[in-house]
């Protein structure tokens, strides 16, 4: 009984949690900035976090381990490196999959601690650029092991109040952000769409014009309990820089893609 009361109290006092997921180049940053501004105008204290910058454990080590080698063959059409991945999430090796599976569990443990911290609880709304859904999409497949792992990871992950999955054309996303092979972009998109099998609460926003995507997100926000919850007192937006604690005001927010190793 005490545990149930504690869980209920935790849910009641936690900030409203919104997450944005999807393939690289899917315009998540644009939508996050619009939503942050809208909620700020309502008087809400908005905290923007990047899953990679503020949650992922050993982020520098994981990013460093996946940097391309110096001297990569140039791309004659672009005049630069032929392929410069942000990280190694497109690489499928059994040992990398095993390492990712462990690291993602550690990420969730850190996420749970962060959401329970005072700086987070002092915010009205927390918006994540990428979430655990993006991590699962890096590993997801139709195999029984992958499905079981995904279910376990989601079971221990704090569920967002609104979880948006921005669908996008892999070709158009690749043109905006050519950091991974186009073949991987198509596979990654399929994995994201399949996540509804594990997480039916995911809200898939179809690929459309920026203003249309914004309008659909606004509709879901308008239907949520968040609308009308702003207090009469003046509140300010909080944007996290590189450190999570203490939180510091900044003019920009880190929105780097979630990496994996």
Backbone as a ProteinNet text record, in pm:
[ID]
protein_1_A
[PRIMARY]
XXXXXXXXXXXXXXXXXXXXXXXXXXXXXXXXXXXXXXXXXXXXXXXXXXXXXXXXXXXXXXXXXXXXXXXXXXXXXXXXXXXXXXXXXXXXXXXXXXXXXXXXXXXXXXXXXXXXXXXXXXXXXXXXXXXXXXXXXXXXXXXXXXXXXXXXXXXXXXXXXXXXXXXXXXXXXXXXXXXXXXXXXXXXXXXXXXXXXXXXXXXXXXXXXXXXXXXXXXXXXXXXXXXXXXXXXXXXXXXXXXXXXXXXXXXXXXXXXXXXX
[TERTIARY]
82.4	0	86.5	192.6	280.4	346.5	385.2	451	355.1	228.1	130.3	109.2	104.5	88.4	208.4	326.8	447.5	447.9	405.6	402.6	301.5	187.9	86.6	133.7	200.2	253.7	359.1	444.4	549.6	490.9	385.8	323.4	257.2	197.9	126.7	220.5	339.2	430.9	533	537.7	634.3	591.9	686.7	651.2	587	515.9	455.2	567.8	574.9	687.1	645.6	717.8	692.5	821.1	809.2	927	905.2	1015.6	1014.6	1114.7	1068.6	1154.6	1139.6	1231.8	1225	1362.7	1366.4	1494.9	1567.8	1698.7	1779.8	1734	1726.9	1683.6	1533.2	1461.4	1315.6	1255.1	1334.2	1285.9	1233.2	1290.3	1248	1282.5	1400.6	1444.8	1348.5	1303.7	1210.6	1082.4	1028.5	903.3	922	1035.6	1064.2	1073.5	1138.7	1152.1	1016	930.9	797.4	717.3	718	639.2	690.7	822	879.4	832.2	833.8	791.9	643.9	561.9	418.4	390.1	452.9	427.9	484.1	595.6	652.4	557.2	493.6	399.7	278.6	251	142.1	183.9	310.8	359.1	418.7	442.2	497.5	650.5	708.6	854.3	892.2	957.9	988.6	1136.7	1162.6	1299.6	1322.5	1419.2	1450.4	1577	1568.5	1681.3	1709.2	1834.9	1876.2	1911.2	1850.2	1876.9	2024.8	2088	2230.4	2317.2	2290.6	2375.1	2351.9	2229.3	2196.4	2160.5	2142	2103	2206.1	2250	2338.7	2464.1	2491.5	2609.8	2733	2844.9	2971.9	2954.7	2884.7	2852.3	2976.9	3076.2	3196.8	3270.3	3276.2	3343.6	3268.2	3135.5	3055.3	3063.9	3069.2	3082.4	3222.5	3323.2	3460.4	3491.2	3426.9	3451.7	3396	3308	3243.6	3282.7	3382.1	3423.4	3492.9	3470.4	3533.4	3683.6	3755.3	3899.8	3943.6	4056.1	4111.7	4158.4	4135.1	4180.1	4077.1	3950.8	3846	3844.5	3802.3	3802.5	3708.7	3751.6	3666.6	3551.8	3446.4	3331.9	3351.2	3373.4	3403.3	3286.4	3163.4	3048.3	3033.4	3060.8	3042.6	3171.6	3283.9	3410.2	3451.8	3394.7	3425.7	3431.2	3432.5	3435.7	3315.9	3339.2	3232.5	3126.4	3167	3071.2	3121.8	3049.3	3091	2976.9	2963	2852.3	2868.4	2755.7	2757.5	2798.9	2760.6	2796.7	2779.8	2792.2	2795.3	2663.6	2553.1	2428.1	2383.1	2439.2	2403.5	2479.9	2580.5	2663.1	2600.1	2575.6	2514.7	2617.8	2675.6	2766	2716.6	2736.2	2681.2	2738.4	2869	2930.1	2882.2	2853.1	2798.6	2655.2	2579.2	2443	2442.5	2534	2543.1	2580	2677	2718.9	2606.4	2535.4	2424.2	2315	2287.5	2182.2	2212.1	2338	2377.8	2374.6	2428.7	2434.6	2295.3	2202.9	2068.9	2000.9	2028.9	1975.8	2034.5	2161.5	2225.6	2167.7	2137.5	2074.4	1940.9	1861.8	1730.8	1746.4	1844.7	1868.3	1902.3	1984.4	2019.4	1898.6	1816.1	1695.7	1603	1584.7	1496.7	1548.9	1680	1738.8	1719.6	1738.4	1727.6	1585.4	1487.4	1348.9	1302.8	1373.9	1340	1417.3	1504	1588.6	1512.8	1549.8	1482	1481	1591.2	1585.6	1477.1	1456.4	1351.8	1214.3	1194.9	1064.6	1027.3	1123.9	1095	1044.1	1040.2	989.2	844.5	771	633.2	628.8	716.7	719.2	864.5	887.1	1018.7	1000.9	1077.8	1071.2	1203.3	1195.6	1313.8	1329.5	1448.5	1486.9	1544.3	1465.8	1492.9	1466.7	1434.6	1402.7	1442.8	1399.8	1435.2	1383.6	1275.4	1223	1328.7	1408	1512.4	1620.9	1649.4	1747.9	1698.6	1573.9	1518.4	1514.8	1484.6	1478	1613	1721.8	1854.2	1876.8	1804.9	1825.1	1707	1593.2	1469.3	1468.9	1408.4	1387.8	1268.6	1233.7	1121.8	1160.5	1286	1329.8	1266.9	1246.3	1184.8	1271.2	1402.2	1493.2	1483.5	1478.8	1471.5	1339.9	1231.4	1101.5	1094.8	1149.1	1149.5	1233.8	1350.7	1438.2	1368.1	1303.3	1233.9	1124.6	1049.2	942.8	999.2	1109.5	1171.3	1220.7	1285.8	1339.8	1228	1119.3	1008.1	937.7	936.9	869.9	936.7	1067.3	1139.6	1163.4	1114.8	1133.4	1012.7	1032.1	919.3	842.3	713.3	631.7	603.4	626.6	595.3	445.1	407	265.5	224	315.2	295.4	425	416.9	535.9	512.2	577.9	559.8	665.9	621.7	712.4	691.5	789.2	777.2	823.2	728.9	763.2	820.1	905.5	968.3	1015.4	1022.6	1076.2	1225.4	1273.1	1417	1501.2	1450.7	1525.7	1539.2	1428.1	1432.4	1516.5	1503.4	1582.4	1730.8	1763	1902.9	1960.6	1877.5	1923.3	1954	1875.9	1899.5	2015.2	2033.5	2132.6	2196.4	2289.3	2349.2	2458.7	2420.7	2519.7	2524.1	2421.4	2414.3	2373.7	2405.4	2366.1	2215.4	2173.1	2030.4	1959.3	2025.3	1965.7	1934	2024.4	1999.6	1882	1870.8	1760.9	1626.4	1616	1491.4	1466.2	1570.3	1552.8	1516.6	1581.6	1555.4	1411.8	1363	1223.7	1127.2	1153.3	1065.5	1065.2	1181.9	1190.6	1111	1116.6	1040	890.7	843.1	700.5	656.8	745.4	712.4	705.6	761.1	761	620.1	522.4	384.2	340.1	406.7	374.5	409.8	516.7	561.1	508.7	492.8	452.6	335.1	214.7	97.2	67.7	129.4	106.5	180.2	269.9	341	242.8	256.3	171.9	251.7	213	285.1	230.1	318.2	282	328.9	236.5	275	364.6	442.9	528.9	443.1	470.2	391	470.7	408	472.8	494.4	595.6	631.3	512.3	436.8	323.9	213.2	195.9	93.6	132.4	260.7	309.7	292.6	326.9	311.4	165.8	74.3	-68.1	-116.7	-71.6	-117.2	-62.4	62.5	119.3	40.7	5.5	-71.7	-207.8	-268.2	-397.2	-383.7	-278.7	-257.7	-227.2	-150.7	-122.4	-252.4	-337.9	-464.1	-558.2	-545.6	-631.9	-576.4	-453.8	-389.7	-425.6	-390.5	-416.7	-323.4	-226.4	-128.8	-192.2	-287.8	-351.2	-427.1	-404.1	-472.2	-405.4	-291.5	-225.7	-122.6	-101.5	-4.3	-56.2	31.3	-8	-9.6	-68.3	-78.3	54.6	140.9	268.7	359.1	450.3	540.4	644.1	665.3	763.3	851.8	967.3	1062.7	1101.1	1145.2	1189.6	1330.6	1355.8	1488.2	1542	1658.9	1720.9	1855.1	1874	1994.1	2107.6	2226.1	2344.7	2407.4	2534.3	2598.1	2581.2	2561.1	2547.8	2401	2365.2	2226.6	2204.4	2296.8	2286	2416.4	2414.8	2292.4	2241.9	2110.5	2054	2090.6	2122.8	2163.7	2084.9	2050.3	1980.8	2075.8	2022.1	2102.3	2013.6	2071.2	1992.1	1963.9	2039.5	2021.6	2013.9	1962.9	1950.6	2028.3	2089.5	2158.9	2055.9	2068.7	1974.1	2046.8	2160.2	2234.6	2162.4	2176.3	2110.6	2163.1	2076.6	2118.1	2210.1	2327.2	2422.3	2410	2478.6	2478.3	2605.4	2644.1	2759	2729
-119.8	0	125.7	127.7	243.8	267.1	158.3	171	231	189.8	243.4	392.7	433.3	575.1	654.8	597.3	666.3	683.7	578.4	587.5	692.1	697.6	795.6	937.1	955.8	1089	1129	1033.9	1063.8	1108.5	1040.2	1076.1	1212.1	1241.5	1367.5	1486.7	1469	1581.6	1592.8	1495.5	1499.6	1600.9	1674	1766.3	1691.8	1765	1707.7	1672.6	1547.6	1498.2	1477.4	1544.4	1534	1487.8	1391.3	1342.2	1348.7	1371.7	1373	1269.3	1180.3	1076	1071.5	1000.4	985.6	978.4	955.7	940.8	1074.4	1068	1189	1270.4	1401.6	1487.6	1500.6	1453.8	1457.7	1585.7	1690.6	1822.9	1824.1	1741	1741	1873.3	1925.7	2049.4	2164.2	2175.7	2282.7	2274.6	2154.7	2137.3	2158.8	2117.1	2137.1	2286	2361.1	2504.5	2573.8	2534	2593.7	2563.1	2436.6	2396.8	2464.3	2474.2	2541.1	2685.8	2753.6	2893.9	2907.2	2818.2	2824	2804.2	2704.9	2676.1	2785.7	2843	2953.1	3072.5	3098.2	3210.1	3187.3	3060.5	3029.2	3046.2	3080.9	3101.6	2979	2874.3	2751.2	2752.7	2689.2	2674.4	2550	2572	2464.4	2429	2302.4	2252.7	2162.9	2198	2119.6	2038.2	1910.3	1819.8	1738.8	1710.6	1618.8	1485.4	1378.1	1247.3	1213.8	1246.7	1213.7	1298.2	1426.9	1516.3	1503.2	1473.7	1481.4	1348.7	1245.1	1116.4	1006.8	995.4	886	880.2	763.3	746.7	733.7	787.1	781.7	828.8	941.4	989.7	1019.2	1083.3	1118.5	993.1	894.2	770.3	701.8	699.1	633	705.7	838.9	913.8	898.8	901.6	889.4	755.9	652	517.5	498.8	589.5	572.3	678.2	762	863.6	799.9	854.9	798	819	734.2	744.9	865.8	924.2	1036.2	985	1065.2	1024.2	945.4	962.7	893.8	940.9	855.4	889.9	1006.3	1107.6	1224.4	1194.2	1270.2	1261.5	1368.7	1328.2	1424.7	1518.5	1468.5	1553.7	1660.7	1627.1	1721.6	1792.1	1736.8	1798	1776.5	1676.7	1649.1	1501.3	1458.3	1315	1244.4	1123.7	1049.3	1005.7	988.5	941.1	978.1	1063.2	1108.4	1084.3	963.7	933.9	1004.9	1043.7	1105.4	1003.1	876.8	769.9	637.8	529	397.8	322.4	391.2	319.1	242.6	275.5	202.4	71.2	50.6	-69.9	-180.4	-295.4	-408.7	-519.8	-528.6	-636.5	-693.3	-822.9	-884.2	-822.5	-788.9	-733.1	-590.6	-515	-380.7	-387.9	-483.4	-501.5	-535.5	-622.5	-659.6	-538.1	-459.7	-340.7	-238.7	-219.6	-125.1	-167.2	-294.6	-344.4	-311	-321.5	-288.2	-137.3	-63.2	81.9	144.6	90.8	146.7	127.4	17	-3.8	98.8	127.3	228.5	366.9	392.1	519.6	536.3	429.8	436.5	460.6	395.8	416.7	563.2	621.8	762	851.6	815.9	892.3	895.5	782.3	775.5	864.2	864	949.3	1096.5	1129.8	1269.4	1322	1241.4	1285.9	1301.8	1238.4	1250.2	1362.1	1431.1	1534.5	1666.1	1747.4	1876.2	1970.5	1985.2	2077.4	2040.9	1911.5	1868.4	1898.3	1869.4	1889.4	2036.7	2125.1	2267.7	2319.8	2233	2269.6	2224.4	2291.2	2250.2	2148.2	2167.2	2080.5	2044.9	1918.2	1873.2	1815.9	1870.4	1824.5	1756.6	1633.2	1557	1552.1	1587.8	1560.9	1419.4	1324.2	1180.5	1124.2	995.9	929.1	783	700.2	559.1	492.5	546	488.9	491.1	597	606.8	502.3	471.6	369.5	231.3	203.3	73.1	58.2	167.7	162	125.2	154.9	119	-31.6	-101.5	-245.6	-328.3	-265.3	-340.7	-424.6	-541.7	-631.5	-719.6	-806.1	-895.7	-1018.5	-1026.4	-1141.5	-1138.2	-1255.5	-1265.4	-1197.8	-1214.5	-1155.2	-1002.7	-944.5	-799.2	-746.9	-818.4	-775.6	-785.3	-892	-908.6	-800.6	-774.3	-670.7	-534.5	-503.3	-376	-361.2	-467.3	-463.7	-440.8	-507.7	-491.4	-348.3	-295.2	-159.3	-57.3	-74	20	6.2	-113.4	-135.9	-58.7	-40.2	30.4	177.5	220.5	358.9	443.5	559.6	648.4	682.8	659.5	683.8	833.1	888.6	1029.9	1054.2	1178.3	1214.6	1224.5	1272.4	1275.4	1232.2	1131.5	1081.6	1093.3	1189.5	1213.7	1140.4	1075.3	1012.8	1084.2	1165.5	1241.8	1155.8	1114.5	1036.3	1130	1077	1158.3	1069.2	1125.9	1054	1032.8	908.7	884.9	959.6	970.5	1040.4	1188.3	1251.2	1393.3	1416.7	1327.5	1341.4	1324.7	1231.5	1209.4	1331.9	1398.1	1518.5	1630.1	1637.5	1740.7	1705.6	1576.1	1533.2	1402.2	1407.6	1286.3	1226.9	1184.1	1131.1	978.8	915.3	769.6	721.1	597.3	544.8	551.6	576.2	585.7	454.9	343.2	213.7	203.7	255.5	254.5	345.3	459.1	551.2	483.5	404.8	333	227	153.3	49.7	111.3	221.8	287.9	340.4	393.4	440.8	324.3	211.9	95.8	53.5	55.5	17	112.2	241.4	338.3	311.2	287.1	262.5	133.2	35.2	-90.4	-77.4	31.3	47.9	59.8	92	98	-38.5	-145.9	-279.3	-291.3	-222.4	-226.3	-108.9	4.9	128.1	191.6	140.6	195.5	340.5	391.9	531.4	629	579.1	665.8	733.1	864.2	940.5	964.7	897.3	911.7	1032.4	1127.8	1246.5	1221.8	1208.9	1177	1283.5	1241	1332.1	1434.6	1562.4	1669.3	1799.1	1906.6	2036.9	2076.1	2156.2	2195.3	2253.2	2341.1	2404.5	2304.5	2203.9	2103.3	2012.6	1978.3	1898.3	1976.1	2105.1	2190.6	2195.5	2208.8	2216.6	2088	1973	1846.8	1828.8	1869	1861.9	1953	2071.9	2166	2108.3	2031.2	1969.2	1872.6	1790.9	1694.7	1766.7	1876.7	1954.5	2012.8	2062	2121.9	2022.9	1895.9	1793.3	1738.3	1774	1719.4	1800.4	1745.1	1815	1932.5	1950	2057.8	2194.6	2201.4	2329	2383.5	2507.6	2569.7	2547.5	2475.4	2447	2552.3	2650.1	2755	2841.8	2879.1	2963.2	3109.4	3191.1	3333	3404.4	3346.3	3412.5	3397.5	3491.8	3489.9	3379.3	3299	3191.9	3205.7	3147.5	3159	3022.7	3018.2	2893.8	2862.7	2735.8	2690.3	2601.7	2633.2	2551.2	2503.1	2372.9	2314.9	2324.2	2362.1	2360.4	2223.3	2209.8	2079.2	2005.8	2077	2011.9	2005	1899.9	1884.7	1952.8	1938.1	1998.5	2073.1	2204.1	2284.2	2322.2	2351.3	2395.9	2542	2573.9	2710.9	2762.8	2893.4	2953.8	2966.2	2948	2958	3000.7	3058.3	3103	2991.3	2884.3	2773.8	2644.7	2542.2	2411.2	2310.1	2213.2	2104.3	2010	1982	1891.7	1794	1740.8	1643.6	1511.7	1435.5	1304.9	1211.3	1126.1	1025.3	928.1	908.3	816.4	681.1	585.4	451.3	380.6	291.7	207.3	68.6
0	0	0	82.1	87.5	-46.6	-112.7	-242.9	-345.2	-340.6	-433.7	-410.5	-283.2	-251.9	-301.7	-283.1	-328.2	-478.5	-552	-696.9	-742.1	-676.8	-713	-687.3	-575.2	-543	-644.3	-686.4	-783.4	-915.2	-961.7	-1087.9	-1080	-965.9	-950.9	-946.8	-895.1	-877.9	-990.9	-1080.1	-1189.2	-1293.6	-1354.2	-1462.1	-1579.2	-1661.5	-1781.4	-1878.3	-1917.8	-1997.6	-2142.7	-2234.7	-2378.5	-2447.5	-2537.1	-2607.8	-2758.7	-2830.6	-2976.2	-3025.8	-3113	-3167.6	-3318.8	-3384	-3529	-3590.8	-3721.1	-3789.7	-3794.3	-3814.2	-3825.6	-3946	-3927.8	-4036.1	-4046.1	-3944	-3945.3	-3892	-3872.2	-3829.4	-3686.2	-3599.2	-3458.6	-3390.6	-3420.7	-3356.5	-3383.6	-3507.8	-3544.8	-3463.2	-3450	-3376.2	-3226.4	-3172.9	-3030.7	-2999.2	-3086.9	-3064.6	-3068.4	-3162.9	-3171.1	-3045.5	-3004.8	-2888	-2761.7	-2746.7	-2629.6	-2620.8	-2733.8	-2736.3	-2702.4	-2756.4	-2728.8	-2580.8	-2521.8	-2380.9	-2290.9	-2332	-2254.3	-2253.3	-2366.4	-2373.7	-2284	-2253.3	-2161.7	-2015.8	-1994.3	-1858.1	-1793.9	-1872.1	-1816.4	-1818.6	-1717.7	-1711.2	-1791.8	-1904.4	-1998.5	-1993.3	-1971.8	-1967.3	-2087.4	-2171.6	-2290.5	-2266.5	-2293	-2272.6	-2397.7	-2418.4	-2524.3	-2459.3	-2507.2	-2446.6	-2452.9	-2563.3	-2577.2	-2485.5	-2476.4	-2396.4	-2247.2	-2206.2	-2065.4	-2000.2	-2078.8	-2022.7	-2051.6	-2174.3	-2214.9	-2126.9	-2071.9	-1987.3	-2075.6	-2027.1	-2099.5	-2243.9	-2260.6	-2394.8	-2477.8	-2416	-2491.7	-2538	-2450	-2487.2	-2601	-2593.2	-2695.3	-2828.9	-2825.6	-2950.1	-3007.6	-2919.4	-2965.5	-3028	-2974.9	-3027.3	-3166.5	-3208.8	-3338.2	-3440.7	-3409.5	-3504.8	-3623.9	-3744.5	-3862.4	-3860.2	-3929.4	-3932.7	-4014.6	-3977.2	-4052	-4187.6	-4291.5	-4423	-4500.6	-4465	-4538.9	-4682.5	-4772	-4912.8	-4938.8	-5015.5	-5039.1	-5133.1	-5119	-5207.6	-5313.4	-5436.1	-5541.9	-5568.4	-5546.1	-5572.3	-5466.9	-5341.6	-5231.4	-5192.1	-5234.6	-5201.3	-5057.3	-4991.3	-4851.6	-4828.1	-4702.5	-4671.3	-4733.9	-4781.4	-4846.7	-4746.7	-4619.2	-4519.9	-4382.3	-4314.3	-4181.5	-4083.6	-4031.2	-3939.9	-3807.2	-3749.3	-3616.1	-3511.2	-3530.8	-3439.6	-3513.4	-3444.6	-3509.8	-3502.6	-3483.8	-3463.4	-3587.1	-3703.4	-3824.9	-3839.2	-3755.4	-3763.8	-3681	-3741.2	-3672.3	-3655	-3538.3	-3501.3	-3368.7	-3347.5	-3226.5	-3100	-3102.1	-2982	-2956.6	-3065	-3046.6	-2994.2	-3044.6	-2995.5	-2847.1	-2805.7	-2664.4	-2579.1	-2627.9	-2553.4	-2545.4	-2656.2	-2656.5	-2558.4	-2554.5	-2466.1	-2320.4	-2282.4	-2145.1	-2122.7	-2218.2	-2203	-2199	-2275.2	-2275.6	-2140.5	-2075.3	-1940.9	-1844.1	-1858.8	-1774.6	-1803.8	-1931.2	-1967.3	-1895.4	-1892.7	-1827.8	-1677.9	-1616.6	-1473.7	-1446.5	-1532.9	-1515.4	-1541.6	-1638.9	-1668.2	-1547.3	-1483	-1366.1	-1253.4	-1232.6	-1128.1	-1162.4	-1289.7	-1330.8	-1313.7	-1353.6	-1343.4	-1198.9	-1107.3	-965.5	-897	-970.5	-910.1	-893.5	-794.5	-770.6	-890.9	-966	-1081.2	-1181.5	-1201.1	-1294.1	-1235.8	-1108.2	-1045.9	-1033.6	-1049.4	-1045.9	-1180.1	-1280.7	-1412.8	-1426	-1514.1	-1542.1	-1654.9	-1752.3	-1869.3	-1901.2	-1931.7	-1977.2	-2117.4	-2213.2	-2351.8	-2387.3	-2430.1	-2467.7	-2619.4	-2665.3	-2803.4	-2804.2	-2849.7	-2848	-2707.8	-2708.2	-2582.8	-2596.5	-2504.1	-2507.3	-2634.5	-2691.7	-2816.1	-2926.3	-2930.8	-3033.2	-3010.8	-2885	-2855	-2900.3	-2870.4	-2908.3	-3060.2	-3131.2	-3277.2	-3338.5	-3267.2	-3317.3	-3315.4	-3228.4	-3210.8	-3259.1	-3275.2	-3293	-3420.5	-3410.5	-3523.3	-3488.7	-3578.5	-3555.5	-3472.9	-3434.4	-3355.8	-3216.8	-3160.4	-3028.1	-2922.3	-2932.4	-2834	-2835.3	-2955.4	-2966	-2909.4	-2933.3	-2883.4	-2731.1	-2677.3	-2531.5	-2466.3	-2524.2	-2468.8	-2472.7	-2585.9	-2597.8	-2493.1	-2468.9	-2369.1	-2229.1	-2198.8	-2066.6	-2047.9	-2150.7	-2141.1	-2122.4	-2195.3	-2182.4	-2048.1	-1994	-1865.7	-1752.6	-1761.2	-1654.1	-1687.9	-1804.5	-1847.6	-1808.4	-1747.9	-1716.8	-1843.9	-1844.2	-1962.7	-1978.7	-2097.5	-2121	-2119.3	-2095.2	-2105.4	-2251.8	-2335.4	-2479.8	-2546.2	-2631.6	-2700.6	-2850.6	-2914.4	-3057.4	-3138.6	-3244.2	-3340.1	-3473	-3513.3	-3636.4	-3753.2	-3835	-3952.8	-4059.1	-4142.8	-4246.6	-4360.2	-4477	-4591.5	-4571.8	-4574.7	-4558.3	-4660.9	-4784.3	-4888.8	-4855.9	-4813.9	-4779.8	-4654.5	-4555.7	-4433.4	-4462.5	-4550.5	-4588.3	-4658.6	-4739.8	-4809	-4710.2	-4601.3	-4499.7	-4409	-4382.2	-4284.3	-4329.9	-4424.7	-4481.3	-4393.8	-4273.4	-4179.6	-4177.8	-4235.6	-4235.2	-4373.9	-4406.8	-4538.2	-4556.7	-4680.1	-4707.8	-4674.8	-4698.5	-4666.2	-4518.7	-4435	-4290.7	-4255.7	-4324.6	-4297	-4320.6	-4427	-4455	-4347.2	-4309.5	-4207.5	-4073.5	-4040.3	-3913.3	-3907.3	-4018.6	-4023.1	-4001.1	-4064.6	-4044.5	-3898.2	-3835.7	-3694.5	-3606.4	-3636.5	-3558.5	-3569.5	-3691.4	-3710.2	-3643.2	-3636.8	-3570.6	-3419	-3366.3	-3221.3	-3164.1	-3249.3	-3200.6	-3148.5	-3194	-3144.3	-2996.5	-2956.4	-2817.4	-2737.3	-2802.2	-2733	-2806.3	-2786.3	-2855.6	-2821.3	-2714.1	-2676.5	-2767.4	-2852.8	-2944.9	-3040.5	-3055.1	-3146.5	-3274.7	-3381.9	-3508	-3583.5	-3610.2	-3687.6	-3831.2	-3926.9	-4064.8	-4125.8	-4223.5	-4297.6	-4370.5	-4347.3	-4407.4	-4402.8	-4449.2	-4441.4	-4295.6	-4272.2	-4135.4	-4060.4	-4124.7	-4057.2	-4026.1	-4112.8	-4087.4	-3970.3	-3963.9	-3851.2	-3721.3	-3726.6	-3608.2	-3563.2	-3657.3	-3624.6	-3559	-3610	-3551	-3410	-3388.6	-3253.9	-3160.2	-3209	-3127	-3088.5	-3178.5	-3148.6	-3031.7	-3032.3	-2923.3	-2792.2	-2801.1	-2680.4	-2624.9	-2715.1	-2673.3	-2606.5	-2640.8	-2582	-2451.4	-2419.1	-2299.6	-2176.5	-2060.6	-1934.5	-1913.7	-2005.9	-1991.1	-2014.4	-2104	-2137.3	-2016.2	-1987	-1875	-1741.6	-1741.6	-1614.7	-1576	-1664.4	-1633.2	-1519.2	-1428.7	-1315.8	-1357	-1274.6	-1306.7	-1287.7	-1205.6	-1181.9	-1301.6	-1320.1	-1433.5	-1414.6	-1521.6	-1518.3	-1640.4	-1634.1	-1743.6	-1795.5	-1922.7	-1983	-1936	-1907.3	-1867.2	-1976.5	-2026.7	-2129.7	-2077.4	-2078.9	-2023.8	-2123	-2073.5	-2157.5	-2145	-2122.3	-2119.7	-1987.6	-1879.6	-1749.8	-1710.6	-1641.1	-1598	-1464.9	-1374.1	-1242.7	-1215.1	-1182.6	-1175.6	-1313.6	-1325.5	-1451.2	-1471.3	-1598.3	-1626	-1744.2	-1742.5	-1854.7	-1971.9	-2092.7	-2212.5	-2326.4	-2430.8	-2543.9	-2643.4	-2635.7	-2728.4	-2651.2	-2715.7	-2652.3	-2731.2	-2663	-2729.2	-2787	-2918.4	-2981.6	-3072.3	-3026.1	-3104.2	-3105.5	-3215.7	-3221.4	-3113.6	-3067.4	-2971.4	-3038.7	-2983.1	-3042.6	-2975.8	-3030.6	-2971	-3005.4	-2918	-2944.5	-2893.7
[MASK]
+++++++++++++++++++++++++++++++++++++++++++++++++++++++++++++++++++++++++++++++++++++++++++++++++++++++++++++++++++++++++++++++++++++++++++++++++++++++++++++++++++++++++++++++++++++++++++++++++++++++++++++++++++++++++++++++++++++++++++++++++++++++++++++++++++++

